[in-house]
Amino acid sequence: MEKASNIIIIEDNNYIRNGWKTFVDFEDDLEVIGDFGSCEAAFEQNKLCTKTDLFLMDIGLPGMSGIEGVQHIKMHYPDAVCIMATVFDDDKHVFEALKAGAVGYMLKNMSPEELISAIRSALRGGSPLTPNVARMVIDVLYVPADGQVELSRREKSILEALAKGHSYNQIGKQLFLSTDGIRYHIRNIYTKLQVNSRSEAVSKAFQNRIINPDTIS
């Protein structure tokens, strides 16, 4: 029988952490060798971390964030892989986690079967993403063949709100995003449209019929 893959779980919610541990330990090919409520507590166990094949971790942790934790892992334990499992499904958190070195991004409402499948996929060299996160990545990376500017649905919603004169805070409340998340999207919009201000973005969006001026009141 092959040696089980070693897993460390970093999640500050005891109920969720214990649930993940139970599901993972039930599998013959997987073994949780440590579970912790913070990155700091996990990284104190250096000898344990050096034996770890995969870290399953949250983003919103006390102290060092999960994204900072991934950066630490990639620096000190480069052979280990990281999967983020979180409640955040906005572009900002997804891309920050992936840029930090996470190979997978799952939402906490996943089923036990999806959790185990994601872990095995990551260990085999895959990049497990929940369907809505995968679609988000595709929307951001997609460039139409004819060169036409293409914004994601969320970016169009933000641009329409900007055209209506709404503040970042108002837009964030409407779309359930943080102000930083709105700024992140707006930077992407400016880059795609090749503009430098709200007025330029709105004007170009009208000119290119990206948003319909008749819907802006």
Solvent accessible surface area in square Angstrom, and as a share of the most:
residue,aa,sasa,rsa
1,M,201,0.90
2,E,158,0.71
3,K,161,0.68
4,A,21,0.16
5,S,28,0.18
6,N,15,0.08
7,I,0,0.00
8,I,0,0.00
9,I,0,0.00
10,I,0,0.00
11,E,0,0.00
12,D,63,0.32
13,N,66,0.34
14,N,93,0.48
15,Y,187,0.71
16,I,43,0.22
17,R,32,0.12
18,N,80,0.41
19,G,23,0.22
20,W,14,0.05
21,K,69,0.29
22,T,89,0.52
23,F,79,0.33
24,V,0,0.00
25,D,60,0.31
26,F,167,0.69
27,E,42,0.19
28,D,112,0.58
29,D,59,0.31
30,L,6,0.03
31,E,84,0.38
32,V,13,0.07
33,I,40,0.20
34,G,11,0.10
35,D,44,0.23
36,F,34,0.14
37,G,27,0.26
38,S,21,0.13
39,C,0,0.00
40,E,74,0.33
41,A,38,0.29
42,A,0,0.00
43,F,25,0.10
44,E,135,0.61
45,Q,83,0.37
46,N,81,0.41
47,K,171,0.73
48,L,44,0.22
49,C,0,0.00
50,T,86,0.50
51,K,121,0.51
52,T,10,0.06
53,D,54,0.28
54,L,0,0.00
55,F,0,0.00
56,L,0,0.00
57,M,0,0.00
58,D,8,0.04
59,I,7,0.04
60,G,41,0.39
61,L,17,0.08
62,P,72,0.45
63,G,71,0.68
64,M,50,0.22
65,S,34,0.22
66,G,0,0.00
67,I,22,0.11
68,E,89,0.40
69,G,0,0.00
70,V,0,0.00
71,Q,95,0.42
72,H,50,0.22
73,I,0,0.00
74,K,66,0.28
75,M,150,0.67
76,H,99,0.44
77,Y,18,0.07
78,P,85,0.54
79,D,140,0.73
80,A,2,0.02
81,V,32,0.19
82,C,0,0.00
83,I,1,0.00
84,M,0,0.00
85,A,0,0.00
86,T,0,0.00
87,V,105,0.61
88,F,71,0.30
89,D,54,0.28
90,D,12,0.06
91,D,4,0.02
92,K,38,0.16
93,H,36,0.16
94,V,0,0.00
95,F,26,0.11
96,E,56,0.25
97,A,0,0.00
98,L,51,0.25
99,K,153,0.65
100,A,14,0.11
101,G,21,0.21
102,A,7,0.05
103,V,40,0.23
104,G,0,0.00
105,Y,0,0.00
106,M,12,0.05
107,L,20,0.10
108,K,44,0.19
109,N,132,0.68
110,M,21,0.10
111,S,40,0.26
112,P,53,0.33
113,E,126,0.57
114,E,83,0.37
115,L,3,0.01
116,I,12,0.06
117,S,66,0.43
118,A,5,0.04
119,I,0,0.00
120,R,73,0.27
121,S,28,0.18
122,A,2,0.02
123,L,57,0.28
124,R,184,0.67
125,G,69,0.67
126,G,28,0.27
127,S,77,0.50
128,P,16,0.10
129,L,52,0.26
130,T,13,0.07
131,P,111,0.70
132,N,67,0.34
133,V,0,0.00
134,A,31,0.24
135,R,125,0.46
136,M,27,0.12
137,V,24,0.14
138,I,105,0.53
139,D,32,0.17
140,V,29,0.17
141,L,122,0.60
142,Y,111,0.42
143,V,115,0.66
144,P,17,0.11
145,A,117,0.91
146,D,119,0.61
147,G,57,0.55
148,Q,81,0.36
149,V,39,0.23
150,E,64,0.29
151,L,5,0.03
152,S,12,0.08
153,R,168,0.61
154,R,75,0.27
155,E,0,0.00
156,K,68,0.29
157,S,46,0.30
158,I,0,0.00
159,L,0,0.00
160,E,61,0.27
161,A,7,0.06
162,L,4,0.02
163,A,24,0.19
164,K,91,0.39
165,G,55,0.53
166,H,50,0.23
167,S,50,0.32
168,Y,62,0.23
169,N,83,0.42
170,Q,89,0.40
171,I,0,0.00
172,G,5,0.05
173,K,145,0.61
174,Q,92,0.41
175,L,45,0.23
176,F,188,0.78
177,L,22,0.11
178,S,65,0.42
179,T,46,0.27
180,D,79,0.41
181,G,1,0.01
182,I,0,0.00
183,R,110,0.40
184,Y,29,0.11
185,H,0,0.00
186,I,5,0.03
187,R,135,0.49
188,N,33,0.17
189,I,0,0.00
190,Y,43,0.16
191,T,104,0.60
192,K,49,0.21
193,L,0,0.00
194,Q,154,0.68
195,V,15,0.09
196,N,133,0.68
197,S,40,0.26
198,R,84,0.31
199,S,81,0.52
200,E,81,0.36
201,A,0,0.00
202,V,20,0.11
203,S,49,0.31
204,K,60,0.25
205,A,0,0.00
206,F,60,0.25
207,Q,139,0.62
208,N,56,0.29
209,R,152,0.56
210,I,23,0.11
211,I,4,0.02
212,N,59,0.30
213,P,48,0.30
214,D,123,0.64
215,T,79,0.46
216,I,35,0.18
217,S,137,0.88
